[in-house]
């Protein structure tokens, strides 16, 4: 009874906090957009505040959407997470009139930062605004309801509920249907694109045949990878980082794997640790645990995102947590082992076979593999422990994938 009472107290507190946040953001957004430029049909805003992996699985449909807009005489502005905005500029800048990098952490908390940005958006006079995310974030999309754009489109999303979502939904001109079934994120983006394209065509027009958009990295990445492969000995990449702590296979496990790989292959393959500068702490733990007899090259923080993509594209094998490195490796056509919890099975991994150009094997904690063997793919009641994936299982999988 006490537990139930405390749960009600926590839920009530969260509800009041959400109400205060909604009121504060709405006041700021309304003030920032109190004066706006007249909407121009030719100007279209697409808002994506999600992570790098999401962007990589959206790229083909961003290009498709841009192509449709250009055929209509419209131009696309992309409001992008600043984490991957430089990558979007390098790889997809040709498809966008402008890419605006946003610190979405500050955007949802710093009202001054938010107001300045939203005001600048209002001055551009967008005639159409598109928010294609399946898992929607009201703190981000709230400003859209105050824009004068006559066309404001979002997905029904993951069928989230609540007063804030109901208010937002009422202010979109169109909410596109979203199937409740779990879809691979690439296919989820395709679903939105198809429904968006049908929206403009009208209900009386038969759905257009959508060409499958290729899921691949730009030619410049592969050229850089070829140059790298020509000047270095064959190597394997270990990627110990991940944004969420619970998604990281322990550095000690990576170290034990490195020891066994070195013991098995000797100097035939170099062992490279890759990651961002923030991953260097994990790399140092890995190095210490592996010991001085295991030659490991630490590349954490020494490459930008295009450089990381080339490093992964030139590797013989990538062993990674559920993070951007795994997506880059798969899309580069590099054999890949992905170590993951499996709590969102089918959303980001495993990749559908039709999208693979090289083997990609996913390894889960034993408890999850037992559930999957029984056909149970729904999220488990508690997060599985990724450290339960045994080193020996990863080593065996790596040996099967290596030449």
Secondary structure, DSSP 8 states (H G I E B T S, - for coil): -HHHHHHHHHHHHHHHHHHHHHHHHHHHHHHHTSS----EEEEEEEEE-S-HHHHHHHHHHHHHHHHHHHHTT-EEEEEEEHHHHHHHHHHHGGG-SEEEEE-HHHHTT-HHHHHHHHHHHHHH-EEEEEE--SS--HHHHGGGGGS--SEEEEE-TT---SHHHHHHHHT-SEEE---SS---HHHHHHHHHHHHHHHHH-TTS-------------HHHHHHHHHHHHHS--EEEEE---SSGGG---HHHHHHHHHHHHHHHGGGSEEEE---GGGHHHHHHHHHHH-TTS-EEE-TTSS-HHHHHHHHHT-SEEEEESSHHHHHHHHHT--EEEE---TTTTTSSS--GGG-SS-EEEE--HHHHHHHHTT--S--SS---GGGS-HHHHHHHHHHH--
